[in-house]
Amino acid sequence: MNDRYDAGYGGDQYEIVGYDEYGRPVYQQVPTQPTAQQHYDPYGRQGYGYAPQDTGDSGGAADTGRQQPVAPAYDPYGGAPAYNPYDPYGTGTQGAGSTGPQETGPQGAGTAYDPYGQAATSGQQPRVAEQTAYIPQQAGPAGEARAHAPQEAEEPAPPREQDAQGERGDQGERGERGDQDDQFAFAEEPDGDSEDVIDWLKFTENRTERREEARRRARSRVVALVVVLALVAVGGVGYLWYAGMLPGLSAPGAKKGAATVTGAQKRDVIVVHLHNTGKDGTSTVLLVDNTTTKRGTVVLLPNSLALTDDSGTTTTLAKSVDEDGSSGTRDQLNTVLGTDIQGTWRLDTPYLQNLVELVGNIEVDTNADVPDPDTKKKGTTLLVHQGKGQTLSGKTAVAYATYRAAGESQNAQLERFGQVMQGVLRKMSSDPTGATTTVQTLAQILDPPLTDKDLGTFLARLADLAKGGDSGTALLPVQTDGTISAQTSDSVVKEILGGTAKSPDAGSAVRVSLQNATGVKDDTEKARVVLLNGGFTFLDGGTASGAQAVSKVVYSDAADKENASEVAKTLGLSAGAVTKGTVSSGADVLVVLGQDYRPAAS
């Protein structure tokens, strides 16, 4: 074991001289020039301490390469003190029970024995505080007093040098660990300030975490808001597209707000014939339920619509209803309109009155003042007033649906009937059971194959659409000859009914040119309606330059004489009015209405 340490500064060397009370080694500087000489030992031993074994005079064993303990002996020349077993460290004190004087060496009285070989006779300097030092780069003691504290007066001597060396090694390791432990003593000795620091760190950490959590929540809210706004925008655009409100995306001729759907659509259609029992005349509408687009429509069919009966003869809608009955008219309408009508509902005016009363009256935006038809003096009492939101009872609803003012076309009266039907649908129960009960209460005998349940379920669906604002009214455009133009009827026949217009051939009906010479402008329209209802093709011949007292029915071809007689009969003219003459191009019969013409009561 090398007990010396070279600091590397100026050649100074240090050696271990002992251990302090904490087990750390204590060093002292080694003198550069030793001042002591070993004394002669007549027995071949060297004073006190340690010395290599000599084989010269004593003839001992060879040098083992390490120091061997040498037993102290009495120096007859006074060089070394006698060995005192009770004073192993050479302090000069006597053991227990010893009263002899303390041995002194050549250095002077009180020279102590050093168990590490630092005897007085070896020339080593005694340990002094001024020469005590620590290993460089090694932390010093905790305090000056601890570093220079005096050692115990008595310590038991090691029995052998090996034990002493092992003890010194253990103490050196404990000393080094002790220095390291002292360097980090603050980690094991918390005080009040460290607790405050920990609390402050925890508070700062918690506050930072709360701020981060708040930022995360804010970011989450922003992301959620952006997602919601995007969904609302997409939904709004989708709704506008579905409703046909986007420019350029709606079908031509489609009603604003109606959905544009491509592909096959399913429609349920029922035809309704209103029979005016008080006066002759009928009015016809189609109730359409488009189950694909979820939209209902009341289609108004003018009485002048040209149809073809079973024999191939051209007729009008009004004449077909009177003569061919429900099934015949339904088939003819299917042929002309290219649609599929599931049933026919004949609604006489008394049943219409009962229906309005069963649903609890209706509200209609009336477009005319309607007088009471039961009053003898016309114009004295109004049964229906013109205005918005007018409440109509059963009687007033019938009067308004059948009213046709002087000079008005049949289409004006047809539109009023359509308004009444829309008002009934808005008040009808949306429950199929409730609507069926209403139909059954009417006690009508329906035309097969339509049943009370079928009609009630159908009306309930239309009622639901009408209450939701998904129902409307459309007039089928018909030309003066009663035919349907493909260009003008696509908005109704194709879009609403899903069919294709197919009017009878123009040459199949007798063409009648009408010229008004009565002096009453409204007579032209009345005569036109009568002719169309009679199955004739009407051609407007204009107004004569002057009034004539007698009416004339002219034919140019002998083959048309019978047709001319039929025209005179239809208009209520006498057979003497039929004559042969010149007829304008494009017509088979010419009619000149005179002042003797009496229009049919409407």
C-alpha positions in Angstrom: 0.0 0.0 0.0 1.4 3.4 -1.0 0.6 5.9 1.7 2.2 8.8 -0.2 0.5 11.2 -2.6 2.2 13.4 -5.1 0.1 16.5 -5.6 2.0 17.5 -8.7 2.6 21.0 -7.5 6.3 21.8 -7.0 7.2 18.2 -6.2 5.5 18.3 -2.8 4.6 14.9 -1.4 2.0 13.9 1.2 1.6 10.8 3.3 -1.2 9.5 5.5 -0.6 10.1 9.1 -3.9 8.9 10.5 -7.7 9.2 10.3 -10.0 11.7 11.8 -13.1 11.0 13.8 -15.2 10.5 10.6 -12.8 7.9 9.2 -11.2 10.2 6.6 -7.4 10.0 6.0 -5.2 12.8 7.3 -2.2 13.7 5.3 1.0 15.7 6.1 3.7 17.0 3.9 6.8 14.8 3.6 10.0 16.8 4.3 12.3 17.2 1.3 15.4 16.5 3.4 15.2 14.0 6.2 17.1 15.1 9.3 17.2 12.0 11.4 19.4 8.9 11.1 18.6 5.5 12.3 20.6 4.4 15.4 22.7 1.4 15.5 21.0 -1.6 16.8 23.4 -4.3 18.1 20.6 -6.8 17.6 19.9 -5.9 14.0 16.6 -4.1 14.7 15.6 -0.6 14.0 14.0 1.4 16.8 10.3 1.7 16.5 8.1 1.6 13.5 8.5 -0.4 10.3 11.6 -1.3 8.3 12.4 -3.8 5.6 13.8 -7.1 6.9 17.6 -7.2 6.7 19.4 -10.4 5.9 23.0 -9.1 6.4 24.2 -9.5 9.9 21.2 -11.4 11.2 21.2 -14.0 8.5 17.4 -13.8 8.3 15.2 -14.6 5.4 15.3 -12.7 2.1 13.5 -9.4 1.8 9.9 -10.0 1.0 9.4 -6.7 -0.7 7.3 -5.2 2.0 7.8 -3.7 5.4 7.8 -5.9 8.4 7.0 -4.9 11.9 10.1 -4.5 14.1 9.9 -4.9 17.8 11.2 -2.0 19.7 14.3 -2.6 21.9 16.3 -0.7 24.4 19.0 1.4 22.9 22.0 1.3 25.3 23.1 4.6 23.7 19.8 6.3 24.4 18.6 6.4 20.9 15.3 4.7 21.3 13.0 4.2 24.3 12.2 0.8 25.6 9.0 -0.7 24.4 6.0 0.0 26.6 3.1 -2.3 26.0 0.7 0.1 27.6 1.8 2.9 25.4 1.6 1.5 21.9 1.5 5.0 20.2 4.6 6.3 22.0 2.8 9.1 23.8 5.0 8.7 26.9 2.2 7.7 29.1 2.3 4.6 31.2 -0.2 1.9 31.3 -2.4 0.9 34.1 -0.4 0.5 37.2 2.8 1.9 35.8 4.6 4.5 37.8 7.8 4.7 35.9 9.0 7.8 34.1 8.0 8.4 30.5 10.7 7.5 28.0 12.0 10.2 25.9 13.9 10.1 22.6 16.6 12.2 21.2 14.1 14.7 19.9 13.2 15.7 23.4 10.8 14.7 26.1 7.4 13.5 25.2 8.2 12.2 21.7 5.4 9.8 20.9 5.5 6.4 19.3 4.1 6.3 15.8 2.6 2.9 14.8 3.2 3.7 11.2 6.9 3.9 11.5 7.3 7.5 12.5 9.5 6.9 15.5 11.6 9.6 17.0 14.8 7.8 16.0 13.7 7.5 12.4 14.1 11.2 11.8 10.4 11.7 11.0 8.8 14.9 12.2 5.9 14.6 14.7 2.4 15.4 13.5 1.6 19.1 13.7 -1.6 20.9 12.8 0.2 23.3 10.5 1.4 20.5 8.2 -1.9 18.6 8.1 -3.5 18.7 4.5 -6.1 16.9 2.4 -5.9 15.4 -1.0 -6.3 18.0 -3.7 -9.6 18.0 -5.5 -11.1 16.4 -2.3 -13.7 18.2 -0.3 -12.5 19.3 3.0 -14.2 18.6 6.3 -17.5 20.1 7.3 -15.8 22.6 9.6 -12.3 23.7 10.8 -12.9 22.5 14.3 -13.8 19.0 13.0 -10.7 18.9 10.8 -8.3 19.8 13.6 -10.1 18.0 16.5 -7.6 16.2 18.8 -7.5 12.4 18.6 -8.3 10.1 21.5 -5.6 9.8 24.0 -5.6 6.0 24.0 -6.5 3.8 21.1 -6.0 0.0 21.0 -3.0 -1.0 18.9 -3.6 -3.4 16.1 -2.4 -6.9 16.8 -0.7 -7.1 13.5 0.4 -4.8 10.8 -1.9 -6.5 8.3 -4.9 -5.7 10.4 -3.8 -2.1 10.8 -3.3 -1.8 7.0 -6.8 -3.3 6.3 -8.3 -1.0 8.9 -6.7 1.9 7.3 -8.0 0.9 3.9 -11.5 0.5 5.2 -11.3 3.8 6.9 -10.0 5.4 3.7 -13.0 4.1 1.8 -15.4 5.2 4.5 -13.7 8.6 4.5 -14.1 9.0 0.8 -17.8 8.0 1.0 -18.2 10.3 3.9 -16.8 13.2 1.8 -19.2 12.4 -1.0 -22.1 12.2 1.4 -21.2 15.5 2.9 -21.2 17.1 -0.5 -24.9 16.1 -1.0 -26.0 16.5 2.5 -28.6 19.1 1.5 -30.6 16.5 -0.4 -31.1 14.5 2.8 -31.7 17.5 5.1 -34.7 19.4 3.8 -35.7 22.5 5.7 -38.6 24.9 5.6 -37.3 26.8 2.5 -37.1 23.6 0.4 -40.7 22.8 1.3 -41.7 26.3 0.1 -39.8 25.8 -3.1 -41.5 22.4 -3.7 -44.9 24.0 -3.1 -44.1 26.9 -5.4 -42.9 24.4 -8.1 -46.1 22.4 -7.7 -48.2 25.6 -7.9 -46.4 26.8 -11.1 -46.7 23.4 -12.7 -50.4 23.2 -11.9 -51.0 26.7 -13.2 -49.1 25.8 -16.4 -51.2 22.6 -16.8 -54.4 24.6 -16.3 -53.3 27.1 -19.0 -52.5 24.3 -21.4 -55.8 22.6 -20.7 -57.6 25.9 -21.3 -55.8 26.2 -24.6 -56.7 22.7 -25.6 -60.4 23.3 -24.7 -60.4 26.5 -26.7 -58.9 24.7 -29.7 -61.5 22.0 -29.4 -64.3 24.5 -29.3 -62.9 26.3 -32.4 -62.6 23.0 -34.3 -66.2 22.0 -33.3 -67.5 25.4 -34.3 -65.8 25.1 -37.7 -67.2 21.6 -38.2 -70.8 22.8 -37.3 -70.6 25.7 -39.6 -69.4 23.5 -42.4 -72.2 21.0 -41.9 -74.7 23.9 -41.8 -73.4 25.3 -45.0 -73.4 21.9 -46.7 -76.9 21.2 -45.4 -78.2 24.6 -46.6 -76.8 24.2 -50.1 -78.2 20.7 -50.2 -81.6 21.9 -49.2 -81.5 24.7 -51.8 -80.5 22.2 -54.4 -83.2 19.8 -53.4 -85.8 22.6 -53.4 -84.7 23.7 -56.8 -83.7 27.2 -55.6 -80.2 27.2 -56.9 -79.8 29.2 -60.2 -79.2 27.0 -63.1 -80.0 23.8 -61.3 -83.8 23.9 -61.4 -85.7 22.2 -64.2 -87.2 24.5 -66.8 -90.9 25.3 -66.1 -90.7 23.7 -62.6 -92.4 25.6 -59.9 -90.1 27.5 -57.5 -89.5 25.5 -54.4 -90.4 22.2 -56.1 -87.8 19.4 -56.0 -86.2 18.5 -59.3 -85.9 14.7 -59.5 -84.6 12.7 -62.4 -85.6 9.2 -63.2 -88.9 7.3 -62.8 -91.4 8.8 -60.3 -94.4 7.3 -58.7 -97.7 9.1 -58.9 -101.2 8.4 -57.7 -103.9 10.1 -59.7 -107.7 10.4 -59.1 -110.1 12.3 -61.3 -112.9 14.4 -59.7 -116.0 15.4 -61.6 -118.1 18.1 -60.0 -121.7 17.9 -61.1 -123.8 21.0 -60.6 -127.2 19.7 -59.8 -128.8 23.1 -59.7 -127.6 24.0 -63.2 -126.3 21.9 -66.0 -122.6 21.7 -66.2 -119.6 19.8 -64.9 -116.1 20.7 -63.8 -113.2 18.3 -63.8 -109.9 18.3 -61.8 -107.1 15.7 -61.3 -105.8 15.1 -57.8 -102.1 14.1 -58.1 -99.9 12.7 -55.3 -96.3 12.4 -56.4 -94.9 10.0 -53.8 -91.4 10.4 -55.1 -91.1 14.2 -54.8 -93.6 14.4 -51.9 -95.7 17.0 -53.6 -99.4 17.2 -54.3 -101.1 19.0 -57.2 -104.7 19.9 -58.3 -104.7 19.9 -62.1 -107.5 21.8 -63.7 -108.9 20.3 -66.9 -110.9 22.7 -69.2 -114.2 21.3 -70.5 -113.0 22.1 -74.1 -110.3 19.5 -73.9 -110.6 17.3 -77.0 -111.0 13.6 -76.4 -111.7 10.5 -78.6 -114.5 8.1 -77.7 -114.6 4.4 -78.2 -115.9 4.8 -81.8 -113.0 7.1 -82.7 -115.2 10.2 -82.8 -113.7 13.4 -81.4 -115.5 14.8 -78.5 -114.9 17.2 -75.6 -114.4 16.5 -71.9 -117.7 18.0 -70.9 -119.6 15.9 -73.5 -117.7 12.8 -72.5 -118.6 13.2 -68.8 -122.3 13.6 -69.7 -122.5 10.8 -72.3 -119.7 8.3 -71.7 -119.8 8.1 -67.9 -116.9 7.8 -65.5 -115.1 4.8 -66.9 -115.2 6.0 -70.5 -114.0 9.4 -69.6 -111.2 8.1 -67.5 -109.9 5.9 -70.3 -110.1 8.8 -72.8 -108.1 11.0 -70.4 -105.5 8.3 -70.0 -105.1 8.2 -73.8 -104.8 12.0 -74.3 -102.6 12.7 -71.2 -100.5 9.6 -71.3 -101.1 9.0 -67.5 -102.6 6.3 -65.4 -105.7 7.4 -63.4 -106.5 5.0 -60.6 -110.1 6.0 -59.9 -113.0 8.4 -60.5 -114.7 10.4 -57.7 -118.1 11.9 -58.8 -118.8 14.8 -56.4 -122.2 16.3 -56.8 -122.7 19.8 -55.4 -124.8 18.5 -52.3 -121.9 16.2 -51.4 -119.4 19.0 -51.8 -121.5 21.1 -49.4 -121.6 18.2 -46.8 -117.9 17.6 -47.2 -117.0 21.2 -46.4 -119.2 21.1 -43.3 -117.7 17.8 -42.2 -114.2 19.2 -42.2 -115.3 22.4 -40.3 -115.6 25.1 -43.0 -112.6 26.2 -45.2 -110.7 29.4 -45.8 -110.2 30.7 -49.3 -108.7 33.8 -50.9 -111.7 34.7 -53.0 -111.3 36.6 -56.3 -115.0 37.7 -56.9 -118.1 38.7 -55.1 -120.7 35.9 -55.4 -124.4 36.8 -55.1 -126.9 34.5 -53.5 -128.3 32.3 -56.3 -131.6 31.8 -54.3 -132.4 35.5 -54.3 -134.8 36.6 -57.0 -133.4 40.1 -57.3 -129.8 39.7 -58.5 -127.1 41.7 -56.9 -129.0 42.7 -53.8 -127.4 40.2 -51.5 -123.8 38.9 -51.6 -123.2 35.4 -50.4 -119.4 35.5 -50.8 -117.2 38.6 -50.5 -114.0 39.0 -52.4 -110.9 39.1 -50.2 -108.2 37.0 -48.6 -108.8 34.4 -45.9 -112.6 34.3 -46.4 -114.3 31.6 -44.4 -116.7 29.5 -46.5 -119.3 27.2 -45.2 -120.8 24.3 -47.2 -123.3 26.5 -49.0 -121.0 29.4 -49.7 -118.2 27.0 -50.9 -120.6 25.4 -53.4 -121.7 28.9 -54.6 -118.1 30.1 -55.0 -117.0 26.8 -56.8 -119.7 27.0 -59.4 -119.8 30.8 -59.9 -119.1 32.1 -63.4 -119.5 35.8 -63.9 -120.9 37.3 -67.2 -118.2 37.4 -69.8 -115.9 35.0 -68.0 -114.5 31.9 -69.5 -115.1 28.5 -68.1 -111.5 28.4 -66.9 -112.3 31.2 -64.3 -115.0 29.0 -62.8 -112.7 26.0 -62.9 -110.0 27.9 -60.9 -112.5 28.7 -58.2 -113.4 25.0 -57.9 -109.7 24.3 -57.6 -109.4 26.8 -54.7 -112.3 25.1 -52.9 -110.6 21.6 -53.3 -107.3 23.0 -51.8 -109.3 24.4 -48.9 -110.9 21.1 -48.2 -107.5 19.3 -48.3 -106.0 21.7 -45.8 -108.9 20.9 -43.4 -109.1 17.2 -44.0 -107.6 14.8 -41.4 -104.0 13.6 -42.2 -104.8 10.4 -40.5 -106.0 7.7 -43.0 -108.5 6.4 -40.5 -110.0 9.8 -39.8 -110.1 10.7 -43.5 -111.8 7.4 -44.3 -114.4 8.1 -41.6 -115.1 11.5 -43.3 -115.6 9.8 -46.7 -117.8 7.1 -45.2 -119.9 9.8 -43.5 -120.7 11.3 -46.9 -122.6 8.1 -47.7 -121.6 8.2 -51.4 -121.7 5.3 -53.7 -118.3 5.5 -55.4 -117.5 4.3 -58.9 -115.5 1.0 -58.9 -112.7 0.2 -58.4 -112.4 3.1 -55.9 -113.4 2.3 -52.3 -114.0 4.4 -49.2 -110.7 3.2 -47.7 -108.7 3.9 -50.9 -110.2 7.4 -51.2 -109.7 8.2 -47.5 -106.1 7.1 -47.5 -105.4 9.1 -50.7 -107.0 12.2 -49.3 -105.1 11.9 -46.0 -101.7 11.9 -47.9 -102.8 14.9 -49.9 -104.0 16.7 -46.8 -100.6 16.2 -45.1 -98.9 17.7 -48.1 -101.3 20.6 -48.3 -100.8 21.5 -44.6 -97.1 21.5 -45.1 -97.3 23.9 -48.1 -96.3 21.1 -50.6 -99.4 21.4 -52.7 -100.4 23.6 -55.6 -102.8 24.1 -58.5 -102.0 24.0 -62.2 -104.2 24.7 -65.3 -103.8 22.4 -68.3 -103.2 24.7 -71.3 -105.6 23.8 -74.2 -105.7 25.5 -77.6 -108.9 26.9 -79.2 -109.6 23.7 -81.0 -109.4 21.7 -77.7 -106.1 20.1 -78.6 -102.9 20.1 -76.4 -99.7 21.6 -77.7 -96.6 19.6 -76.7 -94.7 22.8 -76.2 -97.2 24.5 -73.9 -98.4 21.4 -72.0 -95.0 20.0 -70.9 -95.1 21.8 -67.6 -98.3 19.9 -66.7 -98.5 16.8 -68.7 -94.8 15.8 -68.5 -93.7 17.4 -65.2 -96.8 16.8 -63.0 -98.5 13.9 -64.7 -95.4 12.2 -66.1 -97.2 11.6 -69.4 -97.0 12.6 -73.0 -99.8 14.7 -74.7 -101.6 13.0 -77.6 -104.5 14.9 -78.9 -106.9 13.6 -81.6 -106.2 14.4 -85.2 -107.4 17.8 -86.3 -109.3 16.4 -89.3 -111.4 14.1 -87.2 -113.7 16.8 -85.9 -116.0 19.3 -87.7 -114.3 22.7 -87.8 -116.6 25.6 -87.1 -115.6 29.2 -87.8 -117.6 31.6 -85.6 -118.3 35.3 -86.4 -120.0 37.5 -83.9 -122.7 39.9 -85.2 -124.9 40.2 -82.1 -123.2 43.3 -80.8 -122.4 41.6 -77.5 -118.8 40.6 -77.2 -119.3 38.0 -74.6 -121.5 35.9 -77.0 -118.4 34.7 -78.8 -117.0 33.0 -75.7 -120.3 31.5 -74.8 -120.8 30.1 -78.3 -117.3 28.7 -78.3 -117.8 26.8 -75.1 -121.1 25.3 -76.4 -119.4 24.2 -79.7 -116.5 22.7 -77.9 -118.7 20.9 -75.5 -120.6 19.6 -78.6 -117.4 18.0 -80.0 -116.8 20.6 -82.7 -113.5 22.3 -83.4 -113.8 26.0 -82.8 -112.2 28.6 -85.1 -112.5 32.2 -84.2 -113.8 34.2 -87.2 -113.7 37.6 -85.4 -116.5 40.2 -85.2 -118.7 41.3 -88.0 -118.7 44.9 -89.2 -122.3 45.4 -88.2 -125.0 43.8 -86.2 -127.4 41.3 -87.9 -130.9 40.4 -86.8 -130.8 36.8 -87.9 -128.2 34.1 -87.4 -126.9 32.0 -90.2 -125.2 28.5 -90.5 -123.4 28.1 -93.8 -121.9 25.1 -95.5 -120.1 24.9 -98.9 -119.9 21.1 -99.5 -123.1 19.1 -99.7 -121.3 16.5 -97.5 -121.2 19.1 -94.7 -125.0 19.8 -94.7 -125.7 17.4 -92.0 -122.8 18.8 -89.9 -124.2 22.3 -90.4 -127.6 21.2 -89.1 -125.9 19.6 -86.1 -124.1 22.9 -85.4 -127.3 24.9 -85.5 -129.0 22.5 -83.1 -126.1 22.7 -80.7 -126.2 26.5 -80.6 -130.0 26.6 -80.2 -130.7 28.0 -83.6 -133.6 27.0 -85.9 -133.2 24.6 -88.8 -134.0 27.5 -91.2 -130.7 29.1 -90.3 -128.9 26.4 -92.3 -127.9 27.5 -95.8 -125.4 26.8 -98.5 -122.8 29.4 -99.2 -119.2 30.3 -99.1 -117.1 29.2 -96.2 -113.7 30.5 -95.2 -110.6 28.4 -95.9 -109.8 25.9 -93.1 -113.4 25.5 -91.9 -116.2 23.1 -92.7 -119.1 25.2 -91.4 -119.4 29.0 -90.9 -121.6 30.4 -88.2 -122.7 34.1 -88.1 -124.4 34.9 -84.8 -127.3 37.4 -85.0 -129.3 39.1 -82.5 -131.7 36.2 -82.3 -129.0 34.1 -80.6 -129.9 33.3 -77.0 -126.9 31.9 -75.0 -127.5 29.0 -72.7 -128.0 29.9 -69.1 -124.8 29.5 -67.0 
